[in-house]
Amino acid sequence: MIIQEFVKEVLLEDIGRGDLFGRVAPRREATAHIVAKSEGIVAGQPYLDALAKFCNLRLYWFKRDGESFVAGDALLKIEGLAADLLAAERTLLNMLLHASSIATQVRPYVEALEGTGVLLLDTRKTRPMLRNFEKYAVRIGGAVNHRMGLDDALMLKDTHLSLIDDLESFIDEARRQIPFTTKIEIECESVEEAIRAMDVGADIVMCDNMAPEAIEEVVHYRDTHYPGVLLEASGNVTLENIRRIAATGVDAISSGAIIHQSRWIDLSMKIVT
């Protein structure tokens, strides 16, 4: 239901009170292809399928979610009344472009971590009202979602910690107030802070903007004293340094750039009949 409601809102944004071309368009069937003009990874299939049903269009996928493409590839064929097809054109393209661009950005980072056992995570740095959509695209690219919102994990960042006088007492009270299955994560900027976070009972410790050598110290302390604690590295993650960060022994690496630094690939729709 979330996807259906989302595509209706996106379509309404473009159509408004109605596509003016539809007032004079010939009532005839048309077929179109969406063709790649650059390389990338396909993402957006369930969203386009939902939009197609809403607009009485028929989609035939040549490339499916998660599959790669190169310039010149036809990704899918669209059939339906010409007026319906053209009314949905920009919405179809925008969703496919947006999702595929994020998946395309994510994939090289995932490939850089192959063989390490370290997970690549996204963040909450998403565009307003597009979190579910953008995090779906991250999964298609091969990464794993971090928390979806404030309600599925208690994460204490520097702004939270500046307001907490007694961290140990706060964690004890939090355990009584939050659901039993909810994890507590604490953001740390130094080895000392990370050790403190583990000592007071954090389930996950984030090593934020810490040098690899410092992260290795945190990993050693975790392995020695708290083997059940998960470690996440974050901050200034690039394709050039992600493998080095993974080598420290953390469980996961998070990056907002895999979403907000994605560049739109180039796709176009061509009428073929």
C-alpha angles and dihedrals in degrees: 000000000000092000093047093050091046095053091047091055092046092049092047090054090063103033098042107169091355142305106280091210088064091066092066104020117124112252098242139123119258137188126209138179127213105221130193119235093182136025126269150115122292118241131156103063100132091046094050091045090054092048091049091056091049091050097040093245129142119224127199113189120214091175122032135205111300096017121121127236139187133211110293096030118129107226099190146346122235125201131183144091110332093235092052093046094051093043089057097040100099094040091051092048095044093053094045092045095047097047095040092049091055092046089049091052092048100048099072091051091051091048090050089059096049112133095015099091089225118133124227112223133191126218139224090266092115133135115269113275092003101085098109091045096047094043089050088056090051090057091050089053088057103258129116127245121248114210116323094217147335092289102063101055136013107236119181112204128180091275091055094043092053088064097046116088098182111030096184093053090045092054091048091053092044090056088058094047106041126065116280092242095051120109125221118220125188125199114223132187099190141034090251092054091048092051090049091050091054092045092055093049110267115168092205129025120200116209098209118199091337123152115251091248091056092047089053089057090052091049091051092051091047093049091049101043111013111024091166094062117100119225125211126187120206141167134071093010113173136170088253097056105027094092091052091050091050090052090065090076101251120150097227144008121212127203133177090194093074086073110024097040096050115124121216115255119219120260132156138185119232126190108229100179 
